Amino acid sequence: MTTSFLLIVQIVLVVMITISVLLQKSSSIGLGAYSGSNESVFGAKGPASFLAKVTFTIGFLFVVNTIALGYLYSQEAQSSVVDDMITTTQVVAPLSAAPAAVVAEQNTTQELNTTK
């Protein structure tokens, strides 16, 4: 449950960091041309310092979320397929052994009854 939630957060962070990087000024105009006149909204310096802070924050959250996902997936992967087979065999074996013992006992009882 928590890994699926963190995976969804990871995807949202990827989209957000992509958008924030593409909106920043570069040597070419990039997607910053679509942001219009932002000097009045973001202050005298424009969106440069604001977008840099947003990009850093989203990047930091992305790294923290990646580490958390890696830790949770490694904890889930501690058991191997062989361990799962052993526990399955231990659960199934007593159940499958009981009918075989009953059938063997019934055959022995039938053989004793026919020899009498």
C-alpha positions as protocol buffer text, in pm:
chain_id: "A"
residue {
  index: 1
  type: MET
  ca { x: 0 y: 0 z: 0 }
}
residue {
  index: 2
  type: THR
  ca { x: 270 y: 248 z: 94 }
}
residue {
  index: 3
  type: THR
  ca { x: 489 y: 152 z: -201 }
}
residue {
  index: 4
  type: SER
  ca { x: 207 y: 214 z: -448 }
}
residue {
  index: 5
  type: PHE
  ca { x: 138 y: 554 z: -290 }
}
residue {
  index: 6
  type: LEU
  ca { x: 507 y: 647 z: -303 }
}
residue {
  index: 7
  type: LEU
  ca { x: 523 y: 532 z: -664 }
}
residue {
  index: 8
  type: ILE
  ca { x: 235 y: 763 z: -755 }
}
residue {
  index: 9
  type: VAL
  ca { x: 409 y: 1049 z: -569 }
}
residue {
  index: 10
  type: GLN
  ca { x: 726 y: 967 z: -764 }
}
residue {
  index: 11
  type: ILE
  ca { x: 545 y: 1001 z: -1097 }
}
residue {
  index: 12
  type: VAL
  ca { x: 389 y: 1334 z: -991 }
}
residue {
  index: 13
  type: LEU
  ca { x: 733 y: 1461 z: -880 }
}
residue {
  index: 14
  type: VAL
  ca { x: 883 y: 1363 z: -1215 }
}
residue {
  index: 15
  type: VAL
  ca { x: 618 y: 1560 z: -1403 }
}
residue {
  index: 16
  type: MET
  ca { x: 659 y: 1861 z: -1172 }
}
residue {
  index: 17
  type: ILE
  ca { x: 1039 y: 1868 z: -1196 }
}
residue {
  index: 18
  type: THR
  ca { x: 1022 y: 1837 z: -1574 }
}
residue {
  index: 19
  type: ILE
  ca { x: 786 y: 2133 z: -1596 }
}
residue {
  index: 20
  type: SER
  ca { x: 991 y: 2345 z: -1356 }
}
residue {
  index: 21
  type: VAL
  ca { x: 1313 y: 2277 z: -1548 }
}
residue {
  index: 22
  type: LEU
  ca { x: 1151 y: 2355 z: -1882 }
}
residue {
  index: 23
  type: LEU
  ca { x: 1008 y: 2684 z: -1754 }
}
residue {
  index: 24
  type: GLN
  ca { x: 1348 y: 2816 z: -1646 }
}
residue {
  index: 25
  type: LYS
  ca { x: 1543 y: 3058 z: -1862 }
}
residue {
  index: 26
  type: SER
  ca { x: 1809 y: 2909 z: -2079 }
}
residue {
  index: 27
  type: SER
  ca { x: 2034 y: 3033 z: -2359 }
}
residue {
  index: 28
  type: SER
  ca { x: 1744 y: 2975 z: -2594 }
}
residue {
  index: 29
  type: ILE
  ca { x: 1396 y: 3093 z: -2503 }
}
residue {
  index: 30
  type: GLY
  ca { x: 1256 y: 2739 z: -2431 }
}
residue {
  index: 31
  type: LEU
  ca { x: 914 y: 2716 z: -2272 }
}
residue {
  index: 32
  type: GLY
  ca { x: 978 y: 3031 z: -2072 }
}
residue {
  index: 33
  type: ALA
  ca { x: 823 y: 3226 z: -2357 }
}
residue {
  index: 34
  type: TYR
  ca { x: 481 y: 3092 z: -2261 }
}
residue {
  index: 35
  type: SER
  ca { x: 502 y: 3220 z: -1905 }
}
residue {
  index: 36
  type: GLY
  ca { x: 446 y: 3582 z: -2013 }
}
residue {
  index: 37
  type: SER
  ca { x: 555 y: 3881 z: -1807 }
}
residue {
  index: 38
  type: ASN
  ca { x: 627 y: 3730 z: -1466 }
}
residue {
  index: 39
  type: GLU
  ca { x: 824 y: 4019 z: -1318 }
}
residue {
  index: 40
  type: SER
  ca { x: 516 y: 4154 z: -1144 }
}
residue {
  index: 41
  type: VAL
  ca { x: 420 y: 3816 z: -999 }
}
residue {
  index: 42
  type: PHE
  ca { x: 759 y: 3686 z: -887 }
}
residue {
  index: 43
  type: GLY
  ca { x: 929 y: 4015 z: -797 }
}
residue {
  index: 44
  type: ALA
  ca { x: 1196 y: 4231 z: -959 }
}
residue {
  index: 45
  type: LYS
  ca { x: 1432 y: 3942 z: -1040 }
}
residue {
  index: 46
  type: GLY
  ca { x: 1159 y: 3758 z: -1224 }
}
residue {
  index: 47
  type: PRO
  ca { x: 1094 y: 3386 z: -1207 }
}
residue {
  index: 48
  type: ALA
  ca { x: 1462 y: 3286 z: -1210 }
}
residue {
  index: 49
  type: SER
  ca { x: 1522 y: 3266 z: -836 }
}
residue {
  index: 50
  type: PHE
  ca { x: 1170 y: 3140 z: -762 }
}
residue {
  index: 51
  type: LEU
  ca { x: 1190 y: 2861 z: -1021 }
}
residue {
  index: 52
  type: ALA
  ca { x: 1539 y: 2770 z: -903 }
}
residue {
  index: 53
  type: LYS
  ca { x: 1410 y: 2728 z: -545 }
}
residue {
  index: 54
  type: VAL
  ca { x: 1109 y: 2529 z: -664 }
}
residue {
  index: 55
  type: THR
  ca { x: 1330 y: 2305 z: -880 }
}
residue {
  index: 56
  type: PHE
  ca { x: 1569 y: 2244 z: -589 }
}
residue {
  index: 57
  type: THR
  ca { x: 1282 y: 2161 z: -353 }
}
residue {
  index: 58
  type: ILE
  ca { x: 1116 y: 1923 z: -597 }
}
residue {
  index: 59
  type: GLY
  ca { x: 1453 y: 1763 z: -674 }
}
residue {
  index: 60
  type: PHE
  ca { x: 1520 y: 1711 z: -304 }
}
residue {
  index: 61
  type: LEU
  ca { x: 1175 y: 1553 z: -256 }
}
residue {
  index: 62
  type: PHE
  ca { x: 1240 y: 1332 z: -559 }
}
residue {
  index: 63
  type: VAL
  ca { x: 1568 y: 1204 z: -414 }
}
residue {
  index: 64
  type: VAL
  ca { x: 1414 y: 1140 z: -70 }
}
residue {
  index: 65
  type: ASN
  ca { x: 1119 y: 957 z: -229 }
}
residue {
  index: 66
  type: THR
  ca { x: 1355 y: 749 z: -444 }
}
residue {
  index: 67
  type: ILE
  ca { x: 1555 y: 642 z: -138 }
}
residue {
  index: 68
  type: ALA
  ca { x: 1233 y: 554 z: 49 }
}
residue {
  index: 69
  type: LEU
  ca { x: 1106 y: 348 z: -245 }
}
residue {
  index: 70
  type: GLY
  ca { x: 1437 y: 167 z: -275 }
}
residue {
  index: 71
  type: TYR
  ca { x: 1437 y: 84 z: 95 }
}
residue {
  index: 72
  type: LEU
  ca { x: 1078 y: -44 z: 91 }
}
residue {
  index: 73
  type: TYR
  ca { x: 1132 y: -254 z: -222 }
}
residue {
  index: 74
  type: SER
  ca { x: 1450 y: -405 z: -74 }
}
residue {
  index: 75
  type: GLN
  ca { x: 1261 y: -498 z: 244 }
}
residue {
  index: 76
  type: GLU
  ca { x: 993 y: -671 z: 36 }
}
residue {
  index: 77
  type: ALA
  ca { x: 1258 y: -859 z: -161 }
}
residue {
  index: 78
  type: GLN
  ca { x: 1427 y: -1012 z: 146 }
}
residue {
  index: 79
  type: SER
  ca { x: 1239 y: -1340 z: 106 }
}
residue {
  index: 80
  type: SER
  ca { x: 1335 y: -1557 z: -188 }
}
residue {
  index: 81
  type: VAL
  ca { x: 1126 y: -1785 z: -406 }
}
residue {
  index: 82
  type: VAL
  ca { x: 1273 y: -2087 z: -228 }
}
residue {
  index: 83
  type: ASP
  ca { x: 1158 y: -1950 z: 110 }
}
residue {
  index: 84
  type: ASP
  ca { x: 809 y: -1908 z: -31 }
}
residue {
  index: 85
  type: MET
  ca { x: 815 y: -2265 z: -165 }
}
residue {
  index: 86
  type: ILE
  ca { x: 929 y: -2404 z: 171 }
}
residue {
  index: 87
  type: THR
  ca { x: 650 y: -2232 z: 362 }
}
residue {
  index: 88
  type: THR
  ca { x: 397 y: -2337 z: 97 }
}
residue {
  index: 89
  type: THR
  ca { x: 520 y: -2697 z: 115 }
}
residue {
  index: 90
  type: GLN
  ca { x: 502 y: -2696 z: 494 }
}
residue {
  index: 91
  type: VAL
  ca { x: 145 y: -2575 z: 484 }
}
residue {
  index: 92
  type: VAL
  ca { x: 32 y: -2806 z: 201 }
}
residue {
  index: 93
  type: ALA
  ca { x: 224 y: -3121 z: 303 }
}
residue {
  index: 94
  type: PRO
  ca { x: 29 y: -3202 z: 620 }
}
residue {
  index: 95
  type: LEU
  ca { x: -297 y: -3154 z: 437 }
}
residue {
  index: 96
  type: SER
  ca { x: -195 y: -3377 z: 145 }
}
residue {
  index: 97
  type: ALA
  ca { x: -40 y: -3641 z: 373 }
}
residue {
  index: 98
  type: ALA
  ca { x: -359 y: -3690 z: 571 }
}
residue {
  index: 99
  type: PRO
  ca { x: -577 y: -3815 z: 281 }
}
residue {
  index: 100
  type: ALA
  ca { x: -298 y: -4049 z: 167 }
}
residue {
  index: 101
  type: ALA
  ca { x: -277 y: -4197 z: 516 }
}
residue {
  index: 102
  type: VAL
  ca { x: -655 y: -4241 z: 523 }
}
residue {
  index: 103
  type: VAL
  ca { x: -652 y: -4413 z: 182 }
}
residue {
  index: 104
  type: ALA
  ca { x: -365 y: -4640 z: 290 }
}
residue {
  index: 105
  type: GLU
  ca { x: -549 y: -4725 z: 611 }
}
residue {
  index: 106
  type: GLN
  ca { x: -867 y: -4802 z: 418 }
}
residue {
  index: 107
  type: ASN
  ca { x: -675 y: -5029 z: 178 }
}
residue {
  index: 108
  type: THR
  ca { x: -514 y: -5210 z: 471 }
}
residue {
  index: 109
  type: THR
  ca { x: -851 y: -5252 z: 638 }
}
residue {
  index: 110
  type: GLN
  ca { x: -1003 y: -5387 z: 314 }
}
residue {
  index: 111
  type: GLU
  ca { x: -713 y: -5633 z: 269 }
}
residue {
  index: 112
  type: LEU
  ca { x: -755 y: -5756 z: 627 }
}
residue {
  index: 113
  type: ASN
  ca { x: -1128 y: -5800 z: 578 }
}
residue {
  index: 114
  type: THR
  ca { x: -1079 y: -5996 z: 255 }
}
residue {
  index: 115
  type: THR
  ca { x: -818 y: -6229 z: 407 }
}
residue {
  index: 116
  type: LYS
  ca { x: -1036 y: -6324 z: 705 }
}
